[in-house]
Amino acid sequence: MKLLIVTVVIEFEKDILKLFKKANIESFSESRIDGHKNITSMVRTASWFPSEKGGVESSLFFSFTSDESINILFELIKEFNQNMETNNPIKAVVVPIEKSI
């Protein structure tokens, strides 16, 4: 079992949910986050009263899942990212689990 972490801009949230289903990842958690690509946007959000929103609306998903499901999902994400027209690819990482209860 490993920890899968995926980030995606809100526009592709429905797509990642479909990819999870195809990869047989049925159990996961989600959290809304703001994504940042450069230091300028971070400086804006550090002020007390920022004039602009600090980042891009995104979602972070995580799941404790099997190698098999992760391998399927990574292939699906790779294919999805190759066919997208924007510069906001789905990103995923895997973290090994040493112990769990």
Beta strands, then each sheet from edge to edge (+ up, - down):
strand 1: 2-9
strand 2: 29-35
strand 3: 56-65
strand 4: 91-96
sheet 1: 2+ 3- 1+ 4-
end
